[in-house]
Amino acid sequence: MTLVRSHPRLLALLALAIVAGLAAVVVVGIVRAQPPIPVAPQHVAGANCTGCHTVGGPGVGVPGGTGLPVSHTGRTSDICTGCHQFAAAATPTTAATATPTTAATATPTIDMASVARGGLLYDAWWEVVGASAPTGNQALWSLQTTNTRTGADTWRCKECHGWDYKGKDGAYGSGSHKTGFPGVWDAAQSKTVAELAAILGGSTNAQHNFTGLQPADKTDLANFLKYGLVDMSKYVNYATKKPIGGNAASGKALYDGLCAACHGLDGKKLNFGTAVQPEYVDTVAKDNPQEFLHKARAGQPGSDPTMPSALVLGWTIQQQVDLLTYAQTLSPTPTPTAAPAATPTAAVLPKTGGNPTGTSDSSANGWLIVLGAIAGIGILGSAGYVVARKRIAG
């Protein structure tokens, strides 16, 4: 203590060490309590974008930044368009102004966006055109008695002709959806787009006139019938409802890269049903694989954000079957049960945040011990000094 009394500078340094030690402990504690910086959520949700684009590239977060080509209109949603704008659509060449080659060599240009929109119309046309759902039964509905649905359901193309487009000769040939009406498959193979559109306007049966559809709507629906149908009996075993030749691993890559953004990695993020009777993506895949394939190809009418269409994305039918195969492997739909009573446990302090300094937790703990020791030595030294002063003063 005599040494300390005779060297006031040493006393000042000792006091400074005490203050520095305590400050370091406080600062390190504050830093360790901060959570790590998350990855930009819009680029996590839009994980399908990262298959082609680099996160953090030019235009990120800048409205009207990196432009999106017109071909992306079926691939993106409001997740992307919040920051990026579509390029102006090119003026299409109509059949009336195009200069045809010979009939034998001309190959029609198929607008897959029109085909996909037609698939949405086939599902629930009023959701697509922005009309109110029909309340009365469709005029032809009274010709059958086996399907007891009423109202808007009777106006859905799929309710008469099935998700496999074969009507009485397909999956809807039996069960509660049975109507006895023929499918659209045969007509789609033999008739032109113009002829199919005319049928929707009542050309062959006045009661089959869908007055709620504009000419452009009828053309889109006719395009779907002509170019968007597949023979689902080649890809689904109707008896077992299992896909034929699907690859679950390939389907998982497709699902995780695109579908999981809305449906969740486990498929339980969106419930199409109710809390009592939930319905998820795996429910549809298992119970009605034909419906799953149709919606995977065309999308879901009225969804927000817009559900991507495999037709517009350019996915092959094999990729779509792979997706169906994987969707059927997702966890079973849970049965709602009462939550069990919580069992009291000893309180455990959560470990929060990360370590932004890049050092390990054990290293950070070591520094805390060293700083604490320095602070302790300083405090003890100061206490001793005060006691010595008292003794000398006494």
ZAZA-899027 format. One record per residue (C-alpha): x, y, z; residue number from 0; residue in one letter. Coordinates in nm, 4 decimals. Each point is the difference from the previous one (the first is absolute). Example, Ala and Ser with C-alpha at 12.3 -4.5 7.8 and 13.67 -1.06 7.14 Angstrom:
REM ZAZA-899027
1.2300 | -0.4500 | 0.7800 | 0 | A
0.1370 | 0.3440 | -0.0660 | 1 | S
REM end
This chain:
REM ZAZA-899027
0.0000 | 0.0000 | 0.0000 | 0 | M
0.2961 | 0.2305 | 0.0625 | 1 | T
0.0972 | -0.0543 | -0.3616 | 2 | L
-0.3425 | 0.1131 | -0.1121 | 3 | V
0.0077 | 0.3090 | 0.2257 | 4 | R
0.3372 | 0.1029 | -0.1302 | 5 | S
-0.1013 | -0.0429 | -0.3644 | 6 | H
-0.3268 | 0.1863 | -0.0681 | 7 | P
0.0294 | -0.0791 | -0.3722 | 8 | R
-0.0144 | -0.3699 | 0.0795 | 9 | L
-0.3199 | 0.0673 | 0.1923 | 10 | L
-0.1484 | 0.1792 | -0.3030 | 11 | A
0.0911 | -0.2897 | -0.2322 | 12 | L
-0.1539 | -0.2478 | 0.2404 | 13 | L
-0.3256 | 0.1971 | 0.0099 | 14 | A
0.0023 | 0.0259 | -0.3815 | 15 | L
0.0430 | -0.3813 | -0.0256 | 16 | A
-0.3042 | -0.0475 | 0.2230 | 17 | I
-0.2182 | 0.2267 | -0.2154 | 18 | V
0.1245 | -0.1580 | -0.3266 | 19 | A
-0.0642 | -0.3508 | 0.1284 | 20 | G
-0.3558 | 0.0772 | 0.1033 | 21 | L
-0.0737 | 0.1815 | -0.3290 | 22 | A
0.1334 | -0.2925 | -0.2035 | 23 | A
-0.2249 | -0.2445 | 0.1826 | 24 | V
-0.3052 | 0.2194 | -0.0722 | 25 | V
0.0884 | 0.0515 | -0.3685 | 26 | V
0.0680 | -0.3674 | -0.0690 | 27 | V
-0.3292 | -0.0931 | 0.1695 | 28 | G
-0.1915 | 0.2453 | -0.2178 | 29 | I
0.1589 | -0.1242 | -0.3229 | 30 | V
-0.0643 | -0.3629 | 0.0858 | 31 | R
-0.3705 | 0.0740 | 0.0592 | 32 | A
-0.0621 | 0.1266 | -0.3540 | 33 | Q
-0.1647 | -0.2446 | -0.2479 | 34 | P
0.1797 | -0.0861 | -0.3225 | 35 | P
-0.0907 | 0.1987 | -0.3120 | 36 | I
-0.2534 | -0.2079 | -0.1989 | 37 | P
0.0174 | -0.0685 | -0.3718 | 38 | V
-0.2349 | 0.2311 | -0.1941 | 39 | A
-0.3414 | -0.1692 | 0.0423 | 40 | P
-0.1261 | 0.0861 | -0.3450 | 41 | Q
0.2809 | -0.2015 | -0.1535 | 42 | H
-0.0592 | -0.2920 | 0.2302 | 43 | V
-0.3704 | -0.0065 | -0.0823 | 44 | A
0.0796 | 0.0352 | -0.3696 | 45 | G
0.2452 | -0.2880 | 0.0121 | 46 | A
-0.0922 | -0.1037 | -0.3534 | 47 | N
0.1687 | 0.3171 | -0.1242 | 48 | C
0.3382 | -0.1057 | 0.1300 | 49 | T
0.0105 | -0.2898 | -0.2433 | 50 | G
0.0903 | 0.2519 | -0.2689 | 51 | C
0.0737 | 0.3282 | 0.1777 | 52 | H
0.2520 | 0.0984 | 0.2656 | 53 | T
-0.1393 | 0.1463 | 0.3203 | 54 | V
0.1396 | 0.3487 | 0.0498 | 55 | G
0.0508 | 0.0704 | -0.3690 | 56 | G
-0.0650 | 0.3324 | -0.1799 | 57 | P
-0.3334 | 0.1626 | 0.0668 | 58 | G
-0.0731 | -0.1721 | 0.3300 | 59 | V
-0.2392 | 0.2144 | 0.2029 | 60 | G
-0.0236 | 0.2620 | -0.2730 | 61 | V
-0.3467 | 0.0413 | -0.1554 | 62 | P
0.0338 | -0.0333 | -0.3728 | 63 | G
0.3496 | -0.1430 | 0.0457 | 64 | G
0.1112 | -0.3131 | -0.1780 | 65 | T
-0.2807 | -0.0580 | -0.2475 | 66 | G
-0.1903 | -0.3265 | -0.0401 | 67 | L
-0.0703 | -0.1222 | -0.3533 | 68 | P
-0.3583 | -0.0561 | -0.1111 | 69 | V
0.0568 | -0.3770 | 0.0207 | 70 | S
0.0192 | 0.0340 | 0.3804 | 71 | H
-0.3655 | 0.1007 | 0.0348 | 72 | T
-0.0899 | -0.3573 | 0.0903 | 73 | G
0.3028 | -0.0600 | 0.2204 | 74 | R
-0.0067 | 0.2896 | 0.2395 | 75 | T
-0.2393 | 0.1481 | 0.2521 | 76 | S
-0.0372 | 0.3196 | 0.1976 | 77 | D
0.3036 | -0.1175 | 0.1986 | 78 | I
0.2134 | 0.0919 | -0.3008 | 79 | C
-0.2013 | 0.2815 | -0.1538 | 80 | T
0.0288 | 0.2033 | 0.3179 | 81 | G
0.3507 | 0.0863 | -0.1167 | 82 | C
0.0141 | -0.1021 | -0.3656 | 83 | H
-0.2114 | 0.0926 | -0.2988 | 84 | Q
-0.1019 | -0.2050 | -0.3001 | 85 | F
0.1181 | 0.1045 | -0.3422 | 86 | A
-0.2703 | 0.1265 | -0.2330 | 87 | A
-0.1782 | -0.2837 | -0.1729 | 88 | A
0.0723 | -0.0342 | -0.3667 | 89 | A
-0.2932 | 0.0472 | -0.2360 | 90 | T
-0.1051 | -0.3513 | -0.1033 | 91 | P
-0.0386 | -0.0897 | -0.3618 | 92 | T
-0.3595 | -0.1017 | -0.0597 | 93 | T
-0.1001 | -0.2756 | -0.2354 | 94 | A
-0.1711 | 0.2600 | -0.2186 | 95 | A
0.3189 | 0.2002 | -0.0616 | 96 | T
0.2522 | -0.2813 | -0.0035 | 97 | A
0.1222 | -0.1076 | -0.3387 | 98 | T
-0.0571 | -0.3759 | -0.0028 | 99 | P
0.2273 | -0.2488 | -0.1659 | 100 | T
-0.1453 | -0.3111 | -0.1491 | 101 | T
-0.2526 | -0.1851 | 0.2158 | 102 | A
0.2233 | -0.3069 | 0.0032 | 103 | A
0.3008 | 0.1774 | 0.1542 | 104 | T
-0.1578 | 0.2731 | 0.2175 | 105 | A
0.0451 | -0.0567 | 0.3725 | 106 | T
-0.2435 | 0.1952 | 0.2189 | 107 | P
0.1518 | 0.2090 | 0.2756 | 108 | T
-0.1539 | -0.1100 | 0.3283 | 109 | I
-0.0414 | 0.2687 | 0.2630 | 110 | D
0.0512 | -0.2005 | 0.3193 | 111 | M
-0.1210 | 0.2890 | 0.2143 | 112 | A
-0.3327 | -0.0234 | -0.1854 | 113 | S
-0.0020 | -0.3780 | 0.0418 | 114 | V
0.0652 | 0.0274 | 0.3749 | 115 | A
-0.2689 | 0.2665 | 0.0403 | 116 | R
-0.2394 | -0.2334 | -0.1810 | 117 | G
0.0835 | -0.2645 | 0.2609 | 118 | G
-0.0970 | 0.2453 | 0.2726 | 119 | L
-0.3280 | 0.0713 | -0.1789 | 120 | L
-0.0668 | -0.3743 | -0.0211 | 121 | Y
0.0340 | -0.0148 | 0.3784 | 122 | D
-0.2094 | 0.3025 | 0.1097 | 123 | A
-0.0473 | 0.2536 | -0.2803 | 124 | W
-0.1682 | 0.2714 | 0.2108 | 125 | W
0.3081 | 0.0237 | 0.2253 | 126 | E
0.2077 | 0.0762 | -0.3092 | 127 | V
-0.2247 | 0.2578 | -0.1664 | 128 | V
-0.0855 | 0.1781 | 0.3248 | 129 | G
-0.3704 | -0.0842 | -0.0031 | 130 | A
-0.2227 | -0.1063 | 0.2880 | 131 | S
-0.0437 | -0.3729 | 0.0461 | 132 | A
-0.3174 | -0.1296 | -0.1698 | 133 | P
-0.2833 | -0.0753 | 0.2424 | 134 | T
-0.2384 | -0.2117 | -0.2062 | 135 | G
0.0717 | -0.3324 | -0.1700 | 136 | N
0.1396 | -0.0219 | -0.3511 | 137 | Q
-0.2759 | -0.0720 | -0.2539 | 138 | A
0.1283 | -0.3473 | -0.0894 | 139 | L
0.0330 | -0.1101 | 0.3632 | 140 | W
-0.3582 | -0.1203 | 0.0190 | 141 | S
0.0790 | -0.2718 | -0.2559 | 142 | L
0.1750 | -0.1993 | 0.2713 | 143 | Q
-0.0983 | -0.1029 | 0.3533 | 144 | T
0.3040 | -0.1799 | 0.1431 | 145 | T
0.2042 | 0.3080 | 0.0915 | 146 | N
-0.1864 | 0.1939 | 0.2672 | 147 | T
0.2135 | 0.3153 | -0.0002 | 148 | R
-0.1702 | 0.3289 | -0.0743 | 149 | T
0.0758 | 0.3606 | -0.0896 | 150 | G
0.3480 | 0.1057 | -0.1050 | 151 | A
0.1350 | -0.3561 | -0.0039 | 152 | D
-0.2348 | -0.0859 | -0.2877 | 153 | T
0.1677 | 0.2688 | -0.2136 | 154 | W
0.3521 | -0.1389 | 0.0358 | 155 | R
0.1238 | -0.1807 | -0.3105 | 156 | C
0.1796 | -0.2503 | 0.2191 | 157 | K
-0.3240 | -0.0983 | 0.1795 | 158 | E
-0.1479 | -0.1397 | -0.3187 | 159 | C
0.3137 | -0.1037 | -0.1882 | 160 | H
0.2391 | -0.0880 | 0.2841 | 161 | G
0.3545 | 0.0952 | 0.0910 | 162 | W
0.1161 | -0.2589 | -0.2542 | 163 | D
-0.2291 | 0.1474 | -0.2698 | 164 | Y
-0.1676 | -0.3362 | -0.0705 | 165 | K
-0.3321 | 0.0477 | 0.1803 | 166 | G
-0.1971 | -0.3234 | 0.0380 | 167 | K
0.2925 | -0.1957 | -0.1429 | 168 | D
0.2505 | 0.1296 | 0.2538 | 169 | G
0.0406 | 0.0412 | 0.3750 | 170 | A
-0.3429 | 0.1654 | 0.0249 | 171 | Y
-0.1654 | -0.3076 | -0.1485 | 172 | G
-0.0937 | -0.0992 | 0.3542 | 173 | S
-0.0310 | 0.1555 | 0.3442 | 174 | G
-0.1702 | 0.3171 | 0.1161 | 175 | S
0.1258 | 0.1978 | -0.3029 | 176 | H
-0.1574 | -0.2352 | -0.2536 | 177 | K
-0.2268 | 0.1771 | -0.2502 | 178 | T
0.0039 | -0.2264 | -0.3041 | 179 | G
0.1079 | 0.2905 | -0.2204 | 180 | F
0.2693 | -0.0701 | -0.2607 | 181 | P
0.3484 | 0.1406 | 0.0280 | 182 | G
0.1678 | 0.2604 | -0.2165 | 183 | V
0.2979 | -0.2154 | -0.0932 | 184 | W
-0.1338 | -0.1324 | -0.3311 | 185 | D
-0.1282 | 0.3372 | -0.1201 | 186 | A
0.3314 | 0.1646 | 0.0897 | 187 | A
0.1881 | -0.2486 | -0.2158 | 188 | Q
-0.2198 | 0.0399 | -0.3067 | 189 | S
-0.1176 | 0.3623 | -0.0054 | 190 | K
0.1757 | 0.3301 | -0.0622 | 191 | T
0.0383 | 0.2785 | 0.2550 | 192 | V
-0.2647 | 0.2025 | -0.1828 | 193 | A
-0.2440 | -0.2921 | 0.0064 | 194 | E
0.0607 | -0.0610 | 0.3707 | 195 | L
-0.0541 | 0.3688 | 0.0784 | 196 | A
-0.3251 | -0.0079 | -0.1973 | 197 | A
-0.1244 | -0.2967 | 0.2069 | 198 | I
0.0552 | 0.2097 | 0.3135 | 199 | L
-0.2272 | 0.2582 | -0.1627 | 200 | G
-0.2801 | -0.2540 | -0.0540 | 201 | G
0.0625 | -0.0903 | -0.3661 | 202 | S
-0.0910 | -0.3654 | 0.0565 | 203 | T
-0.2326 | 0.0428 | 0.2973 | 204 | N
-0.1617 | 0.3292 | 0.0983 | 205 | A
-0.0006 | -0.1066 | 0.3656 | 206 | Q
0.3784 | -0.0262 | -0.0112 | 207 | H
0.0392 | 0.3724 | -0.0641 | 208 | N
0.2300 | 0.1546 | 0.2612 | 209 | F
-0.1121 | 0.3607 | -0.0289 | 210 | T
0.2238 | 0.0994 | 0.2915 | 211 | G
0.3063 | -0.0551 | -0.2173 | 212 | L
0.1252 | 0.2599 | -0.2460 | 213 | Q
0.1332 | -0.1107 | -0.3426 | 214 | P
0.3591 | 0.0229 | 0.1267 | 215 | A
-0.0909 | -0.2199 | 0.2986 | 216 | D
-0.1554 | -0.2612 | -0.2263 | 217 | K
0.3117 | 0.0038 | -0.2181 | 218 | T
0.2238 | -0.0567 | 0.3038 | 219 | D
-0.2164 | -0.2874 | 0.1195 | 220 | L
-0.0028 | -0.1481 | -0.3512 | 221 | A
0.3802 | 0.0329 | -0.0130 | 222 | N
0.0213 | -0.1966 | 0.3247 | 223 | F
-0.2253 | -0.2721 | -0.1350 | 224 | L
0.2023 | -0.0229 | -0.3202 | 225 | K
0.3548 | 0.0348 | 0.1329 | 226 | Y
-0.0110 | -0.0432 | 0.3780 | 227 | G
-0.1576 | -0.3411 | 0.0575 | 228 | L
0.1955 | -0.3141 | 0.0858 | 229 | V
-0.1198 | -0.3581 | 0.0224 | 230 | D
0.0256 | -0.0385 | 0.3756 | 231 | M
-0.0592 | -0.3743 | -0.0142 | 232 | S
0.3595 | -0.0239 | -0.1243 | 233 | K
0.1353 | 0.1728 | 0.3096 | 234 | Y
-0.2362 | -0.1030 | 0.2819 | 235 | V
-0.1107 | -0.3467 | 0.1079 | 236 | N
-0.3705 | 0.0640 | 0.0509 | 237 | Y
-0.0446 | -0.3035 | 0.2272 | 238 | A
0.2781 | 0.0909 | 0.2469 | 239 | T
0.0143 | 0.3761 | -0.0695 | 240 | K
0.3778 | -0.0321 | -0.0243 | 241 | K
0.2104 | 0.1739 | -0.2684 | 242 | P
0.1466 | -0.2124 | -0.2755 | 243 | I
0.3760 | 0.0366 | -0.0501 | 244 | G
0.0469 | 0.2944 | 0.2351 | 245 | G
0.3308 | 0.0917 | 0.1646 | 246 | N
-0.0446 | 0.1371 | 0.3530 | 247 | A
0.3571 | 0.1356 | 0.0227 | 248 | A
-0.0485 | 0.2052 | -0.3167 | 249 | S
-0.3409 | 0.1113 | 0.1258 | 250 | G
0.1491 | 0.1128 | 0.3312 | 251 | K
0.2482 | 0.2261 | -0.1795 | 252 | A
-0.2857 | 0.1567 | -0.1971 | 253 | L
-0.2207 | 0.0361 | 0.3076 | 254 | Y
0.2699 | 0.1480 | 0.2236 | 255 | D
0.1075 | 0.2427 | -0.2723 | 256 | G
-0.3464 | 0.1335 | -0.0839 | 257 | L
-0.3024 | -0.1358 | 0.1870 | 258 | C
0.1417 | 0.0160 | 0.3534 | 259 | A
0.0039 | 0.3806 | -0.0092 | 260 | A
-0.3799 | -0.0014 | 0.0391 | 261 | C
-0.0839 | -0.3504 | 0.1211 | 262 | H
0.2904 | -0.0426 | 0.2422 | 263 | G
0.2678 | -0.2682 | -0.0059 | 264 | L
-0.2361 | -0.2395 | 0.1785 | 265 | D
-0.3012 | 0.0974 | -0.2130 | 266 | G
-0.1952 | 0.1284 | 0.3004 | 267 | K
0.0341 | 0.3758 | -0.0456 | 268 | K
-0.3248 | 0.0323 | -0.2007 | 269 | L
-0.3180 | -0.1700 | 0.1203 | 270 | N
-0.2606 | -0.0214 | -0.2782 | 271 | F
-0.2570 | -0.1457 | 0.2375 | 272 | G
-0.1007 | 0.0821 | 0.3557 | 273 | T
0.1530 | -0.0466 | 0.3437 | 274 | A
-0.2283 | -0.3013 | 0.0523 | 275 | V
0.0551 | -0.1479 | -0.3458 | 276 | Q
0.3334 | 0.1343 | -0.1224 | 277 | P
0.1113 | -0.0470 | -0.3591 | 278 | E
0.3563 | 0.0519 | -0.1093 | 279 | Y
0.2045 | -0.0550 | -0.3135 | 280 | V
0.0689 | -0.3619 | 0.1005 | 281 | D
-0.3731 | -0.0571 | 0.0617 | 282 | T
-0.0838 | 0.0953 | -0.3578 | 283 | V
0.2930 | -0.1998 | -0.1382 | 284 | A
-0.1117 | -0.3148 | 0.1811 | 285 | K
-0.3772 | 0.0293 | -0.0325 | 286 | D
-0.0281 | 0.1432 | -0.3519 | 287 | N
0.3257 | -0.0248 | -0.1965 | 288 | P
-0.1761 | 0.1048 | -0.3219 | 289 | Q
-0.1046 | 0.3278 | 0.1625 | 290 | E
0.3541 | 0.0479 | 0.1300 | 291 | F
0.1448 | -0.0386 | -0.3498 | 292 | L
-0.2550 | 0.2376 | -0.1509 | 293 | H
0.0735 | 0.2704 | 0.2567 | 294 | K
0.3754 | -0.0542 | -0.0255 | 295 | A
-0.0291 | 0.0551 | -0.3745 | 296 | R
-0.2401 | 0.2974 | -0.0041 | 297 | A
0.0069 | 0.1471 | 0.3509 | 298 | G
-0.2706 | 0.0832 | 0.2547 | 299 | Q
-0.2752 | 0.2478 | -0.0970 | 300 | P
-0.0040 | 0.3124 | 0.2151 | 301 | G
0.3128 | -0.0830 | 0.2003 | 302 | S
0.1990 | 0.2872 | 0.1485 | 303 | D
0.2850 | 0.0049 | -0.0799 | 304 | P
-0.0640 | -0.1579 | -0.3377 | 305 | T
0.0840 | -0.3686 | -0.0020 | 306 | M
0.2650 | -0.0766 | -0.2651 | 307 | P
-0.1022 | -0.2173 | -0.2947 | 308 | S
0.2166 | -0.2944 | -0.1028 | 309 | A
-0.1191 | 0.0585 | -0.3576 | 310 | L
0.1366 | 0.3547 | -0.0002 | 311 | V
0.3158 | -0.1056 | 0.1830 | 312 | L
0.0643 | -0.2565 | -0.2725 | 313 | G
0.0067 | -0.2996 | 0.2336 | 314 | W
-0.0363 | -0.3358 | -0.1713 | 315 | T
-0.2771 | -0.2408 | 0.0923 | 316 | I
0.2687 | -0.2175 | 0.1604 | 317 | Q
0.0988 | 0.2837 | 0.2311 | 318 | Q
-0.3648 | 0.0499 | 0.0924 | 319 | Q
-0.0370 | -0.3704 | 0.0816 | 320 | V
0.3206 | 0.0197 | 0.2057 | 321 | D
-0.1523 | 0.2889 | 0.1941 | 322 | L
-0.3158 | -0.2027 | 0.0619 | 323 | L
0.2111 | -0.2942 | 0.1164 | 324 | T
0.1833 | 0.2109 | 0.2553 | 325 | Y
-0.3158 | 0.1804 | 0.1168 | 326 | A
-0.1491 | -0.3377 | 0.0934 | 327 | Q
0.2994 | -0.0646 | 0.2305 | 328 | T
-0.0597 | 0.3104 | 0.2115 | 329 | L
-0.1074 | -0.0597 | 0.3594 | 330 | S
-0.3557 | -0.1235 | 0.0468 | 331 | P
-0.2646 | 0.2606 | 0.0655 | 332 | T
-0.0097 | 0.0393 | 0.3799 | 333 | P
-0.3181 | -0.0739 | 0.1932 | 334 | T
-0.0844 | 0.2934 | 0.2295 | 335 | P
0.0334 | -0.1016 | 0.3666 | 336 | T
-0.0156 | 0.1832 | 0.3298 | 337 | A
0.3332 | 0.1395 | 0.1076 | 338 | A
0.1502 | -0.2021 | 0.2895 | 339 | P
0.0526 | 0.1737 | 0.3321 | 340 | A
0.3418 | 0.1546 | 0.0269 | 341 | A
0.2428 | -0.1713 | 0.2377 | 342 | T
0.1811 | 0.2527 | 0.2202 | 343 | P
0.3726 | -0.0068 | -0.0522 | 344 | T
0.2900 | 0.1897 | 0.1422 | 345 | A
0.0424 | 0.3371 | -0.1622 | 346 | A
0.2729 | 0.0020 | -0.2618 | 347 | V
0.1354 | 0.3267 | -0.1241 | 348 | L
-0.0108 | 0.0080 | -0.3824 | 349 | P
0.3163 | 0.0413 | -0.1966 | 350 | K
-0.0672 | 0.3085 | -0.2115 | 351 | T
0.1668 | 0.1561 | -0.2942 | 352 | G
0.3107 | -0.1036 | -0.1800 | 353 | G
0.3643 | 0.0945 | 0.0131 | 354 | N
0.0490 | 0.2831 | -0.2533 | 355 | P
0.3723 | 0.0258 | 0.0832 | 356 | T
0.0639 | -0.3348 | -0.1667 | 357 | G
0.1528 | -0.1531 | 0.3163 | 358 | T
-0.1380 | -0.3125 | 0.1615 | 359 | S
-0.2154 | 0.0088 | 0.3129 | 360 | D
0.2792 | -0.1662 | 0.2028 | 361 | S
0.2449 | 0.2692 | -0.1111 | 362 | S
-0.2444 | 0.2752 | 0.0968 | 363 | A
-0.0507 | -0.1646 | 0.3380 | 364 | N
0.3792 | -0.0017 | 0.0485 | 365 | G
0.0192 | 0.3717 | -0.0591 | 366 | W
-0.2777 | 0.0589 | 0.2506 | 367 | L
0.1948 | -0.1988 | 0.2635 | 368 | I
0.3215 | 0.1985 | -0.0663 | 369 | V
-0.1826 | 0.3329 | 0.0153 | 370 | L
-0.1823 | -0.1046 | 0.3140 | 371 | G
0.3299 | -0.1000 | 0.1624 | 372 | A
0.1518 | 0.3373 | -0.0814 | 373 | I
-0.3034 | 0.1737 | 0.1467 | 374 | A
0.0199 | -0.2189 | 0.3120 | 375 | G
0.3690 | 0.0761 | 0.0544 | 376 | I
-0.0684 | 0.3703 | -0.0374 | 377 | G
-0.2859 | -0.0113 | 0.2503 | 378 | I
0.2068 | -0.1960 | 0.2565 | 379 | L
0.2920 | 0.2405 | -0.0443 | 380 | G
-0.2241 | 0.2997 | 0.0556 | 381 | S
-0.1527 | -0.1574 | 0.3110 | 382 | A
0.3444 | -0.0651 | 0.1413 | 383 | G
0.1058 | 0.3532 | -0.0713 | 384 | Y
-0.3024 | 0.1418 | 0.1843 | 385 | V
0.0633 | -0.2214 | 0.3030 | 386 | V
0.3675 | 0.1051 | 0.0091 | 387 | A
-0.0951 | 0.3681 | -0.0147 | 388 | R
-0.2342 | -0.0455 | 0.2929 | 389 | K
0.2671 | -0.1727 | 0.2039 | 390 | R
0.2567 | 0.2701 | -0.0746 | 391 | I
-0.2512 | 0.2743 | 0.0728 | 392 | A
-0.0827 | -0.1705 | 0.3312 | 393 | G
REM end
